[in-house]
Amino acid sequence: MSFLSLKDEIIDEDLCTSCGMCVPACPDNLISISKQDVPLPQFSYELNKALDVCGSCNLCLEVCPGFDTGAVESDKRIFGRERKVEERWTGIYKKSYQLTTKNPEILSKVAAGGAGTILSITALEENYVDAMLVIGRDQEKPWMPKAFLTDSVEKIIECSQSSYCITPNLDLLNNTEFKKIGIVGVPCQIQAVNKVLNNKHNKDLSSLANKLAFTMEIACASNTSISGTEHLIANILNVELNKVEEMKYREGEYPGQFYVRTKDQEEHYLPFYRLVEEFKKHKTYRCLTCPDWWSGLSDISISDGDPNIFETSRDGGDIKPSSTVMVRTDLGEELIKLAFEKGYINLTDYDFYNNLGLERKRQRYNNYRLNSEKRVPLPSGPDENISELLSDNEVIEKGILRR
């Protein structure tokens, strides 16, 4: 039992999500996250000393969502039951809405309806949290994602746009003085948070667990390594990386375009659907075999309000920017109500049916589950029978039924 368990069972099996939770979970600060195309945990000592240094501790593996996402245990703790078959991919929830921020400054900066940004601000203003953990851009290398733990509304707005790139963020929970932290993350990161909360009575995890006040997840179908973004800039747009001054994944009129501005003020654009096509070439094995579009374990889950943004980007369409919001917990319900009462948001009841991103994830996961010779992550629950397994390209071309 040591860091070697994490290495053997997760890292060497290509199952690391690069979430970073193993860093704050280690009681002796023995783990850090490498800075490379796919960031991975690294041990502070020589590996042959791990057994002596770690002793019987195995917390890094216990909080890892790489293979065991902990979803079944987390569902029971949060909702008091396991999810039903029809809830396998949506998770358990109270209410679903279409949401759009009323703040024009925020709406001009976000990818869709601005739900993640405005609800993060509401949580901070109403003292649900002391700080929010969000993803922005590196100042020196604007095409690189960077996590920030911030109590600044201005910083939250600055980090308001989606990042389609693997970004460790949970390592920032280590050694922070903030006592109540809200986390915006993708499903694997939210699963790691909940694995800590499932073990909050462990004396080595209790302090970390007590900081975790609020979670909001972004639906994830296309997380990629940094090489995917660099490929778009260097090989598709033919821009040298060292000349990039600003980069955004979805800039301009909805649904937005991939945008790069160089230091000599040249502007370059690429339609969003092209990102989807190119990013498929830059996914890790863990992302390809990811069992969840939403984890279903956050207080609030968010996705783009357009159920087929690929088609909208490719073929056009008069669709107003909005966010689909799944309210799962009492805390999430309180926050939505507050944001509405403060006049921050427009809110419309919404009957969630399906989403192209969700269907891509579902088909991809089941293809790997049935055909991969390597291990794939455990599912969040039993799935409905799939009459026809489709490739990713077939899912995109077939599209989904709109309502």
N, C-alpha and C positions, 0 to 999 in steps of 0.2 A: 504494500500500500504506500504509494508515493507519487510524485510527479510522473514517474515512469508509467503508472497506470493511465494517466491522461495521454501520455505520448503513445503508448502501445494501442490503446483502445479507440482513441479519437484522432490525434494528429497524424499518426502513421496510416490510418485508415481513410484519410481525406474527409473526415467528418467534422472538422473544426469549423464553427460558424464565424470565428473571429469576433465574437461578441465582447470579449474582454472580461467577463465576470470572474474568471479564475484568478484574476489579479487581486481584487479586493477580498475575495474569499480566502485567500491564503493568509493564515494568521501570522506568518513570519516574513511576509513580503518577499517571497522567493521567486515570484513570477513577474515577467513583464511581457509586453507585446512587441514583436519585431516590427520594424518599418520596412516593408517590402510589398511587392505586388499583391500578395495575399498575406496579410498580417497574421502571425501565429504566436502562440504562447512560447516563451523561452525561459529556461531555468537559470537562476543566478549562479549556480555552481556547476561543476562538471557533472555530467549525468551519472557517472559511476559513484557519485557521492549522495545521490538522491535518497537511497534507502536509509542512510545514516542521518541525513539532515531532516528528512520529512517524518521519519519514525512511522507511526501508525496512521498519520493524517492522510486523508484521501478527499478532502473537501473540494479540491479543484475539479475532480471528476464528478463529485456528487452534485455540484451546481451546474455542470456542463449540459447544455441542451443538444449537443451534437448528435447523439444517438437516442437517448431517452429524453424526450422533451418535457417529461413530467406532467403532461397535459391531463391525464386521467386523475392523478392525485390533486392537481391544482383545481380542476373542475369541482371535485368533491369539497375542497376547502372553501372555494369562493361561492359556489352555487348549491352545495349540499347534495349534489347528484352527478352522475356521469351524463354526458350528452347523448341524445338519441341519434339514431342513424341519420335522420334528416338534418341534424345539427352538426354533422361531422365537419363540414367545411365553413359554415357560418359561425359556429359556436352558439352558446346560450346567450340570449339577449332579451332585454325588456322592450325596447322600442327602436325603430329605425326611422331616420329622417334624411331629407335633403337639406343641407345647411350652406348658407353663403354669408360671409361677413359683410356688415354694412360699412366697414371702414374702407374708404376708397384707396387710401395709401397702401393698406395691406393687400387689398384685392389686386392692385396693380403689380404686386411683387410675387404673389403665390402662384402655384401651378394650377389650382382648381378653385375651390370655394373658400379656402383659408381656414378650415376648421381647426387644424393642428395649431396654427399660429394664434388665433383669437382665443381658443380655449386654454392654451398655455398662458396667455396674458391674464385671462380671467382667474386661473388658478393662482397665479402669482399675486394679483391685486387683492384677491379675497383671502389671502393667507392660508390657502390649502397647502402651499409649498413655500419654502424659502428660496428655492432655485429650480430651474428647469434644465434638464440635460437634452441638448439639441445638437443638430448637425449643421455646420456651415462650411465655409471654404477657407483654405489656408491662404493667408495674406501674401506670402512669398511665392507660392505656387497655386494660383487660383483654380486650377483644374483638379487639385487634390482636396478631398473631403477632410474635414476636421471637426471633432466633437468639442463642444463647449458646455461647461456647467456655469450657468449665469443667473443672476437675479436682476438683470437689466431687460426692460421691455424693448428697448432699442435693439439689443443684441438678438432677442427672440425674433423680431421683425427682420433683422438682417439675415437670419438663418431660416427664413420662411419658406424657401423653395425646396422641393423634393430633391433628394440625392439618390441617384441610381447606382450607387457604388458601395461595396463592402467597407464599412467604417466601424472600427472598434470604438465603443463609447463607454461601456460599463466599467472599464478600468479607471475612469475618472472618479468613480465612487470611493476610491481608495484615499484615505487621509484627508477627506474634506471636512470643513468645519460646519457646513450646512446640515441642519438637523432634519429637515423635511424636504425631500427631493422628488420632483416630478420628472418622469422619463418619457420622452418621445422616442419610440424605437420600432424596428421591424419585428415580425413574429418571434424569431429565434431569441432576440434580446429580451422580449417580454417573457418568454418561457424561462429564460435564465433568472430573471427577477423573481418569478414565481417559485422557482426551485429553491431560491434562498428563503422566501417567505414560508414555504412548506416546512423549512427546517429552522424557523426562527427561534425555537427553544434550544438549539445547539448553542452552547456558550460562545463558541468561536464565530458564530454567524449572527448572533442576536443584535449586536451593535449595528452591523450592516443592514439587517432586516428592518430595524427600527427607523432607518433613514428613508425607506422606500414608501413614500406617501401617496403617490398617484402615478398611474401608467396610462399612456395613450399610444396605440399602435397604428402604424401605417401599413396598409395591405401591400404585399410584396410579391410581384411576379417576375421581376427582372433585375435583381441585385447582381452586380458583376464585379469582377476585380478591376483595379485601377487601369489595367492594360486596356480595358474596353473603352474607357474615356480617352485615354491617350491615343488609341487607334483612331477614334473619330476625329480627333484634332489633327494628328500628324498624317494619317493615311487617307482619310476621306476628305477633309477640308484643306489638307496640304499646308498646315500652319505649324511652324516650329514651336515646340513647347515653351522654350525660353522667351518667346515673343508674346505669350498670352498675358493680357492684363486683366481680363474678366471672362468668366465662363458661367453659363446657366444652362440647365437641362431643358427648361421650358419657359422661354422668354416670349413676350408679346401676346398678341390676341389668341385666345383659347382655340385649340388646345396647346398652343405654344410650340416653339421650335428650339432645337439645340443652338446655342448662341455663343460665339467667341468674338471678343474684341481684342485686337492686338495692341501693343504699345504704341504703334504708329497710327492708331485709331481706325484701322480697317475692321469691318464687321463681316462675319461669316455666319451663315445659317444652314441648318439641316432640318428637314421635317421630322417631327417626333417619331413617326412610324419607322423611319430609317434607324433610329436608335434601337428599337425593338428587334429589328432584323439583324443588326450588327452585334448587339449585346449577347445574342444567343451563342456567339463564338467565344465568349470570355467569361463563362460561368464556371465556378468550382464544382467538383463532384457533390459537395454538400448542398450547394444551392440547386443543382439539378435534381437532387433527390429530396429536396425539402418537402415535408408533408403538409405544410400549411400556407395558405394565402393570408388569412388572419389566424393568430393563435387562439383567439376567443377568450383570452385570459386577462385582458386589460379592462380598465374602467370604461374606456371608450375606444372603439375601433373606427378607423377612417379609411375611405378609399375615394378615388375620383368619382364624381357623381355620374359621369358618362360611362355606361356599362361596356362600351366598345370604343375606347379612345383611339385604338389603332385604326379602325375604320374611319372615324371622324377625321383623323390626321391625314389619312391617305386619300379619302374621297370627298372630304369637306362636309359641311353640315352646320346648320344654325342651332348650335347647342350652347346654352348659357353656362358659364363656369359655376360649379357647385361641388360640394363634398357629400358623399354618402356617409352617414354617421350611425354606428351601432352603439346604443347605450346599454351597458351590461350590468352595472352595479348601482347601488344607491348613491354612491359618491359621484359617479358619472352623471346620473340623473340630476343631482343637485347642481352640478357645474353647468350643465346645459340650461337648466332653468334660470340660473343666475345670469348667464350670458344673454339669454333672451330678455329677462326683466331689465337688464341694464341697457337694452337697445343695441347690443353689439352684433346680433345675428338675425337673419331671416331663417325661419324654420318651417319646413313642410313635411307632413307625414309621408312616409315612403314605404311601399311594399317591396322589399328587396327580393329579387328573383335570381339573378345570376350576373356574372361579370366575366368578360373575356379573360382577364387576368386570372380569376379563380379557376375557370375551366382549363386554362393552359396548365396551371399548377396541378390540378386534379389529374389530368390526363398524363402529364409528365411523371408525376409521382407513381401512378399505378403502372406505367410502362416500366419504370426502373424497379419497382417492387416485384414485378413478375419476371423480369428478364435480367436484372443485374446479378453478376456473380459475386459482387461485394455486398456488404451490409448496407442497408438503407435505414434512415431514422424511423423510429416507431411512430405509428399514426396516432392521431388524437382520439380515435374511436373507430367503430366499425363503419365502413363505407357502404353506400348503396351499390347494387350491382351495376356494372358498366357494360352495356350491351355491345359497345364498339370502342376499342382503344384507338386513339388517333395520335399521330405525330404532332409536334408543335406547329409545323407549317399547315397541317390539315385543320387543326383547331382554328388557326388564324383565318384561313380561307373560308372555312365553314361558318365562322362567326358564331354569334349566340342569338337566341330569340330576344327581341326587344319587347318591352311592355310599355 
